[in-house]
Amino acid sequence: MDAAPLLKVTDLVAGYQDRKIIDGISFGVPRGCFLGIIGPNGSGKTTLFRVITGFLKPWEGEVLYQGKNTSRIPASDIAKEIAVMPQGLESTFSFSVEELVAMGRFPHLGRLQKLGKRDRDVIRQVLELTDTEDFKDKKLFELSGGERQRVFLAQSLAQEPKLLLLDEPTAHLDIGHQIRILDVIKKLNRTEGMTVIVVLHDLNLASLYCDQLILLKDGFIFKEGSPSEVMTYETIEAVYETVVLVNENPVTKRPHVLLVSREQQ
Amino acid sequence: MTYRHTKVFIALFLLFIGTFLLGLAFGGSNLSLSSVVTAIFYPEKDSIASTIVWQLRVPRFFLGVLVGAGLSVAGCVFQGLLRNPLAEPYTLGISGGAALGATLAIVFGLPGVFGRITLPLAAFLGAFLSLSLTYAVAARRRFSIPTLILGGVILSFLFSALVLLILSVADTDKVHGTIIWLMGDLSTTETGMVRVAAFPIICGLGIVLLMSQQLNILTLGEEKATYLGLNTESLRKIFFLAASLITGACVAVSGLIGFVGLIVPHFLRRLVGPNHKILIPASALGGAIFLPLCDTIARTIIAPLELPVGVITGIAGGLVFISFILKTKSWEIF
């Protein structure tokens, strides 16, 4: 890992209209890091995510990518380095899986927008990697939720990003699909050194995959560090206002959160 | 371009040739196919037939080709841009503005003073006025899709109300003239008009063809399109202006021909899929078949009288389209 962080945010303040959502957030993301952003509903995860991606302008503070303020880099240049998978992706028209994935090559294409041999190779590789090549000619609406999510992941990976940002990529997926999606991302993080920032709802998934965690509460960073530093029962109980037990996963040695219902407390 | 696409394009091309021959053969007086072919290749042999073919039917056929292709492509672009399969070239008020321009010109008897160019010019100026207003309204809200739709639709109502206001106080014969124009027809023009209309239509078509992949990406939604490096606001402006330019030119020379811009892109989306790289040229070809075909029907069905072609596109297009929807599984429509 490089000493200089790939991405750095300083003193971010942001919100919608006159409602302030995040208030004074600063952190750095080293190259090759797998960073998770966790926190309760309404704690500002998606807002922070949108500020980092540049979709939402911060009221104060700045986002630096390789030392440059991202608001001064043209969107077309950013798209060559950073891929983003937001929540709730859909397609109004019934494009085929392959057409959708090919759109991910757009930032790298020249004026005539013709797919070259290398583009086709990348598309084939990401289809293989996400296990979607079997239905590359199908339409999106013919696929299950988990398959669709893998298609959109393939689309983002086709950008060959150095930094991948994902907002709840495993929402509404069964445990098998959750693991499949995150395994693909983890593999690229390990083998290609792709830096990952992922917003996750599921604390145990975050613990399992992330090197570093940022825990948000009411728009500021409540705690940051490795999963075992952040995921203690005191911290989780304070932030989520519910009783939990934290064990160690016997296989992965990572912290594992167990829930307790109100009745049994 | 897959094997399926190639087959569709070949079929469309053959249909186009067939429509061309039909369009030259039928009309006020019917010619046999052999005399049409003779008139095309040996015009000096039969001077009456060659005059009918070259002076009347060929210019009219190509006006139909231009307007049909133009409206279909504009509809296709508006559907993609607004991410709404119900959109069509007249959704954003261009028709309303053109109608106002044409109505004013007819009611004040301007064509009698300034000649044949008056009506197309007035309609085009009206279209230009309405697209400028829609643009100005939408530009104040980052050209967002809801603002664009709301602004366009409301301006469209406003213009229609003004047209009704003028008609309610105008002379009966002028009201009739206006209504005929509003229904749309391809009969009023000469060769020069085809050339004038061709320029903006072909320019607009070229622009949207070159940027078809951007249009594909825009349909994924503003957020994802931004992440893929697009400047969504300026792209929406470009597509809006290009499609409006095409529509304005079509409306100026042919009045408000309905249905073409709605159903042709739908029909072809079912055949070739939603990828605009393929869909735009396919729609252009589809419109270039559909409108001249309807026009041939419109001038033969009660010959020697003619029906406005807008009536035929509405009836024929509507019936074909409903049967097509009934046969298609609901989730396959878009």
Chai-1 contact restraints between the chains, C-beta under 6 A:
chainA,res_idxA,chainB,res_idxB,connection_type,confidence,min_distance_angstrom,max_distance_angstrom,comment,restraint_id
A,F55,B,E223,contact,1.0,0.0,6.0,A-B,restraint_1
A,F55,B,T226,contact,1.0,0.0,6.0,A-B,restraint_2
A,A75,B,G229,contact,1.0,0.0,6.0,A-B,restraint_3
A,S76,B,G229,contact,1.0,0.0,6.0,A-B,restraint_4
A,A79,B,L228,contact,1.0,0.0,6.0,A-B,restraint_5
A,A79,B,G229,contact,1.0,0.0,6.0,A-B,restraint_6
A,V84,B,Y227,contact,1.0,0.0,6.0,A-B,restraint_7
A,P86,B,E223,contact,1.0,0.0,6.0,A-B,restraint_8
A,T92,B,R83,contact,1.0,0.0,6.0,A-B,restraint_9
A,T92,B,T219,contact,1.0,0.0,6.0,A-B,restraint_10
A,F93,B,T219,contact,1.0,0.0,6.0,A-B,restraint_11
A,F93,B,P274,contact,1.0,0.0,6.0,A-B,restraint_12
A,F93,B,F334,contact,1.0,0.0,6.0,A-B,restraint_13
A,S94,B,P274,contact,1.0,0.0,6.0,A-B,restraint_14
A,S94,B,F334,contact,1.0,0.0,6.0,A-B,restraint_15
A,F95,B,P274,contact,1.0,0.0,6.0,A-B,restraint_16
A,E99,B,N275,contact,1.0,0.0,6.0,A-B,restraint_17
A,M103,B,I217,contact,1.0,0.0,6.0,A-B,restraint_18
A,F106,B,L228,contact,1.0,0.0,6.0,A-B,restraint_19
A,P107,B,G229,contact,1.0,0.0,6.0,A-B,restraint_20
A,Q113,B,Q213,contact,1.0,0.0,6.0,A-B,restraint_21
A,F141,B,W331,contact,1.0,0.0,6.0,A-B,restraint_22
